[in-house]
């Protein structure tokens, strides 16, 4: 599954169906919404929460997709699934339901950050101070300011849940655009609304 605002690329097995308005092709950019098929899941499945970058493809037609899609085959082999909600910084919050071994493999993805908590309402105090600092640093790297983080989440994240942290990250995102002069996709357009963490949680 993918962020609803993107123009869809529906993945049904290995069949890719592009459903993009002609005006978007003329503009030179579209994003990918991965709508994944329903699958039967094992009772032994684990939940993984990740912050994941988007991959940019320039040729033959510019588009971007959540890098979690690199692991779709592995996740589906487990009978699992995944879903994304885009945030700032050309990244997404991703929920994955898969075997724990698969989640450990995904954790090594380039630029992937895994939060070692399964339940959204668990408090981040369960993490080490180093892990909480890394989550603060990641948010700042994505484009949120330290002052707004402190105002909403406190100084060291020890008093907030994973849900509250993700809810903060999903306060805004920016639209992508094609920069013809630079020959690249830039994510610095108008401010857009994010999918809520509640909707993301419910999708799989």
VMD Tcl script that draws the C-alpha trace (Angstrom):
set ca {
  {0.00 0.00 0.00}
  {1.12 3.55 -0.44}
  {0.31 7.13 0.33}
  {-3.09 7.98 -1.09}
  {-2.12 11.27 -2.65}
  {0.32 9.71 -5.10}
  {-0.71 8.77 -8.61}
  {-1.14 5.01 -8.47}
  {1.03 2.24 -9.78}
  {-0.99 -0.83 -8.89}
  {1.08 -3.91 -8.15}
  {-0.85 -7.10 -8.70}
  {1.67 -9.92 -8.62}
  {4.18 -8.75 -11.20}
  {1.69 -6.81 -13.30}
  {2.17 -3.04 -13.17}
  {-0.69 -0.84 -14.32}
  {0.00 2.85 -14.78}
  {-3.06 4.97 -14.14}
  {-1.77 8.53 -14.44}
  {-3.60 11.55 -15.94}
  {-2.19 12.72 -19.26}
  {-1.56 16.16 -17.77}
  {0.78 14.57 -15.26}
  {2.81 12.91 -17.99}
  {3.04 16.25 -19.71}
  {4.28 17.82 -16.50}
  {6.97 15.19 -16.34}
  {6.54 13.57 -12.95}
  {4.35 11.19 -11.06}
  {4.72 9.31 -7.83}
  {3.95 5.69 -7.10}
  {1.13 4.39 -4.95}
  {1.70 0.70 -4.29}
  {-1.62 -1.01 -3.74}
  {-0.71 -4.49 -2.62}
  {-2.94 -7.57 -2.79}
  {-4.53 -9.03 0.32}
  {-2.67 -12.04 1.68}
  {-3.28 -14.66 4.35}
  {-1.06 -14.10 7.39}
  {0.50 -16.44 9.90}
  {-0.21 -16.13 13.61}
  {3.58 -15.94 14.07}
  {3.90 -12.67 12.15}
  {5.70 -9.74 13.73}
  {5.11 -6.01 13.24}
  {7.94 -3.72 12.23}
  {7.85 0.09 12.14}
  {10.33 1.85 9.87}
  {11.27 5.28 8.56}
  {12.16 4.70 4.92}
  {13.42 6.91 2.07}
  {11.90 7.16 -1.39}
  {13.82 5.94 -4.42}
  {13.92 8.20 -7.46}
  {13.86 6.82 -10.99}
  {14.66 9.24 -13.80}
  {14.47 7.18 -17.00}
  {12.49 6.49 -19.08}
  {9.86 8.40 -17.10}
  {10.58 10.17 -13.78}
  {8.84 8.72 -10.75}
  {9.54 7.85 -7.13}
  {8.56 4.95 -4.90}
  {8.97 3.94 -1.29}
  {12.17 1.88 -0.98}
  {10.28 -0.68 1.10}
  {9.04 -1.98 -2.24}
  {12.50 -3.54 -2.68}
  {11.40 -6.06 -0.04}
  {7.86 -6.68 -1.25}
  {8.68 -10.15 -2.60}
  {10.26 -11.21 0.72}
  {7.33 -9.85 2.73}
  {4.76 -11.56 0.51}
  {6.73 -14.82 0.69}
  {5.99 -14.74 4.43}
  {2.31 -14.09 3.72}
  {2.82 -10.55 5.01}
  {2.16 -7.04 3.78}
  {3.28 -3.42 4.22}
  {1.87 0.07 4.02}
  {3.34 3.58 3.95}
  {2.44 7.14 4.94}
  {4.68 9.85 3.53}
  {6.16 12.50 5.83}
  {8.70 15.29 5.35}
  {12.15 14.78 3.86}
  {11.23 12.45 1.00}
  {10.63 9.65 3.55}
  {7.71 7.57 4.76}
  {6.56 5.89 7.94}
  {6.12 2.23 7.04}
  {4.33 -0.57 8.85}
  {5.43 -4.09 7.91}
  {3.81 -7.35 8.94}
  {6.23 -10.20 8.24}
  {8.38 -12.91 9.78}
  {10.88 -11.56 12.31}
  {13.79 -12.78 10.18}
  {12.50 -10.73 7.24}
  {12.16 -7.67 9.45}
  {15.78 -8.10 10.55}
  {16.83 -8.21 6.89}
  {14.82 -5.10 6.04}
  {16.49 -3.26 8.92}
  {19.73 -3.32 6.92}
  {18.19 -1.45 3.98}
  {20.10 1.67 2.96}
  {18.73 4.66 4.84}
  {16.18 2.55 6.73}
  {15.51 3.30 10.40}
  {13.69 0.65 12.42}
  {12.00 1.54 15.70}
  {12.21 -1.59 17.90}
  {8.67 -1.26 19.28}
  {5.65 -3.14 17.93}
  {2.75 -1.40 19.68}
  {2.03 2.22 18.83}
  {0.90 3.06 22.34}
  {4.10 1.81 23.97}
  {6.22 4.57 25.48}
  {9.57 5.47 23.94}
  {11.09 5.37 27.43}
  {11.54 1.65 26.68}
  {14.28 2.65 24.21}
  {17.80 3.59 25.21}
  {18.74 7.24 25.43}
  {20.92 6.72 22.35}
  {17.94 5.35 20.39}
  {15.72 8.26 21.43}
  {18.43 10.73 20.47}
  {18.72 9.02 17.09}
  {14.95 9.43 16.56}
  {15.18 13.15 17.41}
  {18.12 13.55 15.05}
  {16.25 11.72 12.30}
  {13.25 14.05 12.62}
  {15.52 17.09 12.37}
  {17.26 15.55 9.34}
  {13.85 15.17 7.66}
  {13.10 18.87 8.08}
  {11.31 19.30 11.41}
  {12.78 21.92 13.72}
  {14.19 21.20 17.14}
  {11.97 23.84 18.72}
  {8.73 22.36 17.35}
  {9.84 18.89 18.42}
  {10.57 20.08 21.95}
  {7.23 21.87 22.14}
  {5.25 18.82 21.05}
  {7.37 15.86 22.17}
  {9.51 17.18 25.00}
  {13.26 17.22 25.35}
  {14.24 13.56 25.10}
  {11.10 11.68 23.90}
  {10.90 9.76 27.17}
  {7.36 10.94 27.91}
  {5.70 10.11 24.57}
  {4.48 6.98 22.82}
  {5.50 5.72 19.41}
  {2.07 6.85 18.18}
  {2.72 10.41 19.33}
  {6.15 10.44 17.68}
  {4.71 9.23 14.36}
  {1.76 11.60 14.66}
  {4.28 14.44 14.91}
  {6.19 13.24 11.83}
  {2.91 13.06 9.91}
  {1.95 16.68 10.48}
  {3.07 17.70 6.98}
  {4.89 16.74 3.81}
  {5.89 18.46 0.59}
  {4.81 17.77 -2.97}
  {7.37 16.41 -5.44}
  {8.15 18.14 -8.72}
  {10.27 17.56 -11.78}
  {13.14 20.04 -12.16}
  {13.89 19.94 -15.87}
  {16.98 22.15 -15.55}
  {18.55 19.91 -12.92}
  {17.19 16.74 -14.49}
  {15.94 15.44 -11.16}
  {12.91 15.06 -8.92}
  {12.81 17.54 -6.06}
  {10.52 17.30 -3.07}
  {10.13 20.97 -2.17}
  {6.68 21.86 -3.48}
  {3.53 22.93 -1.69}
  {2.78 21.65 1.79}
  {0.39 18.70 1.78}
  {-1.61 16.73 4.33}
  {-0.29 13.36 5.49}
  {-2.14 10.13 6.07}
  {-2.87 9.75 9.78}
  {-1.02 7.16 11.83}
  {-4.39 5.65 12.75}
  {-5.25 5.06 9.12}
  {-1.80 3.63 8.42}
  {-2.11 1.30 11.40}
  {-5.50 0.04 10.22}
  {-4.48 -0.70 6.63}
  {-2.73 -3.98 7.48}
}
mol new
graphics top color blue
foreach p $ca { graphics top sphere $p radius 0.5 }
foreach p [lrange $ca 0 end-1] q [lrange $ca 1 end] { graphics top cylinder $p $q radius 0.2 }
display resetview
